[in-house]
Amino acid sequence: MRGAAIHTAALALAGLVGCTMVPPPESDPAPVDPVVQDEAEPEAEQSAVAAYFAQLQARRIAQGLLRTDRAPRDLPVTPISLERAFAAVALRDEYQFAGGQIVQQSAPAPLRRWDVPVRISLEYGASVPEDRRARDTGIVTRFARQLSEFAKHPVSVTRGQGNFHVLVLDEGERRAIAPRLRALVPGIDTASQSLVENLPLSISCLVLAFARDGSNSYTDAVAIIRAELPDLSRDACYYQEIAQGMGLANDSPQARPSLFNDAAEFAVLTVLDEQLLRILYDPRLEPGLREAEARPIVRRIAAEVLGGPS
């Protein structure tokens, strides 16, 4: 995914702006700019965006992407590939803050994760029907249990006050979300707020994770999921953004098979991704470690979980 770091007077954005990018190849449908749609016709706007993502999903499936096999035989995971993937995904950022904006610029990053229990709260815009809310809540609830098992860290869905907010919104709802964002994350910086409000169509979903004390231990996160996405793509966004918000901040071609790869090859959390989470939350690692310090420890853990060098 995407990473960024900024400090404000009230809050530190602790190095994570994770986005699922969908840069269309030449054969994909031409993007529609939803901002120029007639604001008096929100249903037409939502339908146009939904049609775009439905076409995009269909083309990607036809291209052999958005795979749902968690342990593909054609892409075996070895201790060496696991170590490399961890360094690329957990110890690098892909986005930085520059001139008050979020820009693509890869850079080394410290290890970041949650020290407190992760309590996921789901909020749906009025555009999301009740049957879809029930379906998606079930998906996220089951996924939270899986994350808790993989990471050996408490992760759950709550109806009460959460610290990891997942907002499912259509175009109009997202552009009007600023007051809610400020209520959920007091002190949120202008650049992050602007990114959410003006999300380009090339980004299907994103997550922002924060540390209130400026450390490398997360205290808050907000994920934005487009309500117009078809089921498979929307599920992939839930999986990817929530897992990224756990501390796997970057996307990299070195992570394969993985959700954390902009090629959109997989739509589920793979066996490699599960191991990345196990390593991230291993007590032998600590928030703030840089690659030079972390990598020898990661190498030992990778050999343990996969049974030796290969």
C-alpha positions in Angstrom: 0.0 0.0 0.0 1.0 3.6 0.5 3.0 5.2 3.4 3.4 8.7 4.5 4.6 10.6 7.7 3.8 14.0 9.0 3.7 15.7 12.4 1.1 18.3 13.4 0.6 20.1 16.6 -2.1 17.7 17.8 -1.4 14.5 16.0 1.2 12.5 14.1 0.3 10.6 11.0 2.5 7.7 11.7 3.7 6.7 8.3 0.7 5.1 6.7 -1.5 6.2 3.8 -2.4 2.9 2.3 -4.3 2.9 -1.0 -5.5 0.2 -3.3 -4.5 1.6 -6.7 -6.3 0.5 -9.9 -4.2 2.1 -12.7 -6.1 0.7 -15.7 -4.2 -0.9 -18.6 -5.1 0.2 -22.1 -7.9 -2.3 -22.4 -9.6 -1.2 -19.2 -12.6 1.2 -19.3 -11.8 4.9 -19.4 -12.1 6.5 -16.0 -15.1 8.7 -15.5 -14.4 11.9 -13.5 -17.1 11.7 -10.8 -16.4 15.3 -9.6 -17.8 16.8 -12.8 -21.1 14.8 -12.6 -24.2 16.9 -12.1 -24.4 17.2 -8.3 -28.2 17.3 -8.6 -28.1 13.7 -9.8 -26.3 11.7 -7.1 -27.8 8.4 -8.2 -26.5 8.8 -11.7 -23.1 9.7 -10.4 -23.0 6.6 -8.1 -24.2 4.4 -11.0 -21.5 5.7 -13.3 -18.8 5.0 -10.7 -20.3 1.6 -10.0 -20.3 0.7 -13.7 -16.7 1.7 -14.0 -15.5 -0.5 -11.2 -17.7 -3.4 -12.3 -16.1 -3.3 -15.8 -12.7 -3.0 -14.2 -13.3 -6.0 -12.0 -14.6 -8.1 -14.9 -11.5 -7.3 -17.1 -9.1 -8.1 -14.3 -10.7 -11.4 -13.6 -10.5 -12.1 -17.4 -6.8 -11.3 -17.2 -6.3 -13.9 -14.4 -6.1 -11.3 -11.6 -8.0 -11.0 -8.4 -7.2 -14.6 -7.6 -8.7 -16.1 -4.5 -6.4 -19.1 -4.0 -4.6 -18.3 -0.7 -1.7 -20.8 -1.2 -1.0 -20.9 -4.9 1.2 -23.8 -5.9 2.8 -21.8 -8.7 4.2 -19.2 -6.1 5.7 -21.1 -3.2 6.9 -19.1 -0.2 10.4 -19.6 1.1 12.2 -18.1 4.2 14.2 -15.9 1.8 11.2 -14.7 -0.1 9.3 -14.1 3.2 12.2 -12.1 4.6 12.5 -9.9 1.5 8.8 -9.4 1.4 8.7 -8.3 5.0 11.5 -5.8 4.5 9.7 -4.4 1.4 6.2 -4.2 2.9 6.7 -3.5 6.7 10.0 -1.4 6.6 9.4 1.0 3.7 6.9 3.8 3.0 5.7 4.6 -0.5 4.2 8.0 0.1 5.6 11.0 1.9 4.3 14.5 2.8 5.9 17.3 0.8 4.7 20.9 0.5 1.5 20.1 2.4 0.6 17.3 0.0 0.9 13.5 -0.1 3.3 12.5 -2.9 4.7 9.2 -4.1 8.2 8.8 -2.9 9.6 5.6 -1.6 11.7 5.7 1.6 12.9 3.4 4.4 10.5 3.4 7.4 10.6 2.1 11.0 8.5 -0.9 12.1 5.0 0.2 13.1 2.2 -1.7 14.7 -0.5 -1.5 17.4 0.3 -2.1 21.0 -3.3 -1.6 22.1 -6.2 -3.9 21.1 -7.6 -3.1 17.7 -11.3 -2.3 17.8 -12.9 -2.0 14.4 -16.0 0.1 14.0 -17.9 -0.1 10.7 -19.9 3.0 9.5 -22.0 2.8 6.3 -23.3 5.7 4.3 -27.0 6.0 3.7 -26.3 4.8 0.1 -25.4 1.3 1.4 -28.5 -1.0 1.6 -29.2 -3.1 4.8 -28.6 -6.4 3.1 -25.1 -5.3 2.0 -24.4 -3.9 5.5 -25.2 -7.2 7.1 -23.1 -9.1 4.5 -20.1 -6.9 4.8 -20.2 -6.8 8.6 -20.0 -10.5 8.6 -17.0 -10.5 6.2 -15.1 -8.0 8.4 -16.0 -9.7 11.6 -14.7 -13.0 10.4 -11.6 -11.3 9.0 -10.9 -9.6 12.4 -10.9 -13.0 14.1 -8.4 -14.3 11.5 -6.1 -11.3 12.0 -6.2 -11.8 15.7 -5.2 -15.4 15.2 -2.4 -14.6 12.7 -0.9 -11.7 14.7 -1.6 -13.1 18.2 -2.9 -9.6 18.9 -6.5 -8.6 19.9 -8.5 -7.6 16.8 -12.3 -7.4 16.9 -15.4 -5.6 15.5 -17.2 -3.5 18.0 -20.6 -1.7 18.0 -19.2 0.7 20.6 -16.3 3.1 20.4 -13.6 1.9 18.1 -10.1 3.0 17.3 -10.0 1.6 13.7 -12.9 3.2 11.8 -13.9 1.7 8.5 -16.2 4.0 6.5 -18.1 2.7 3.5 -19.2 5.7 1.4 -20.3 6.6 -2.1 -18.9 9.6 -4.0 -21.2 12.2 -2.5 -20.9 10.9 1.0 -17.1 10.8 0.9 -16.8 14.3 -0.4 -18.9 15.5 2.6 -17.0 13.4 5.2 -14.7 16.1 6.6 -16.7 16.9 9.7 -16.9 13.2 10.6 -13.2 12.7 9.9 -12.4 15.5 12.3 -14.7 14.0 15.0 -13.1 10.5 14.6 -9.5 11.7 14.5 -9.2 15.1 16.3 -6.2 16.9 14.9 -6.2 15.2 11.5 -4.0 17.0 9.1 -5.3 19.0 6.1 -3.5 16.9 3.6 -5.0 13.6 4.8 -8.4 15.1 4.9 -8.1 16.5 1.4 -6.9 13.1 0.1 -10.1 11.5 1.4 -12.4 14.2 0.1 -10.8 14.4 -3.4 -10.0 10.7 -3.8 -9.2 10.1 -7.5 -11.0 7.3 -9.3 -7.6 5.5 -9.7 -7.7 4.7 -5.9 -10.4 2.3 -4.9 -9.8 2.4 -1.1 -7.3 3.7 1.4 -6.3 3.6 5.1 -4.7 6.2 7.3 -3.1 5.2 10.6 -2.1 7.6 13.3 0.0 7.7 16.5 -1.2 10.3 19.0 2.1 10.5 20.8 4.3 10.7 17.7 5.7 7.2 18.3 5.6 4.2 16.0 2.7 2.6 17.9 -0.7 3.2 16.3 -3.6 4.6 18.2 -6.1 5.4 15.5 -6.9 4.4 11.9 -9.5 5.3 9.3 -10.2 3.2 6.2 -12.3 4.5 3.3 -14.0 1.9 1.2 -15.9 2.9 -2.0 -19.5 1.8 -1.7 -19.7 1.5 -5.5 -17.2 -1.4 -5.6 -18.6 -4.8 -6.6 -18.4 -7.6 -4.0 -15.1 -9.2 -4.8 -13.3 -5.8 -5.1 -14.9 -4.5 -2.0 -14.0 -7.6 0.0 -10.4 -7.2 -1.3 -10.4 -3.6 0.0 -11.6 -4.7 3.4 -8.9 -7.3 3.6 -6.1 -5.1 2.3 -6.8 -1.9 4.1 -7.5 -3.4 7.5 -4.3 -5.6 7.2 -2.3 -2.6 6.0 -3.6 -0.6 8.9 -2.2 -3.2 11.2 1.3 -2.0 10.1 2.1 -3.5 6.7 2.3 -0.1 5.1 3.8 -0.6 1.7 3.0 -2.3 -1.6 5.9 -4.0 -3.4 6.4 -6.4 -6.4 8.7 -8.3 -4.0 5.6 -9.4 -2.1 4.2 -12.3 -4.1 1.8 -14.0 -3.7 0.3 -11.2 -1.7 -2.4 -8.6 -1.4 0.3 -6.0 -0.8 1.2 -5.7 -4.5 -0.3 -3.1 -6.9 -0.7 -5.7 -9.6 -4.1 -6.7 -8.1 -3.1 -10.3 -8.6 -4.8 -11.5 -5.4 -8.1 -10.5 -3.8 -7.6 -12.4 -0.5 -5.0 -12.5 2.3 -2.5 -15.1 1.2 -0.3 -17.5 3.2 2.6 -15.1 2.7 0.5 -12.2 4.1 -0.4 -14.3 7.1 3.2 -14.9 7.8 4.0 -11.2 7.4 1.5 -10.5 10.1 3.0 -13.2 12.4 6.4 -11.6 12.0 5.2 -8.1 12.5 3.7 -8.9 15.8 6.4 -11.2 17.0 7.5 -10.0 20.5 11.2 -10.2 19.4 10.5 -7.2 17.2 9.7 -3.7 18.6 8.0 -0.6 17.1 10.7 1.8 15.8 13.2 -0.8 14.6 14.8 0.1 11.3 15.7 -2.5 8.6 19.4 -2.9 9.7 18.2 -3.8 13.2 15.1 -5.7 12.3 16.3 -7.8 9.4 18.5 -10.4 11.3 15.5 -11.0 13.7 13.1 -11.3 10.8 15.5 -13.8 9.1 15.4 -16.0 12.2 11.6 -15.8 12.5 11.1 -16.5 8.8 13.3 -19.6 9.1 11.3 -20.8 12.1 7.9 -20.4 10.6 8.8 -22.0 7.3 11.3 -24.6 8.4 14.7 -23.4 7.4 16.6 -21.6 4.6 15.7 -22.1 1.0 
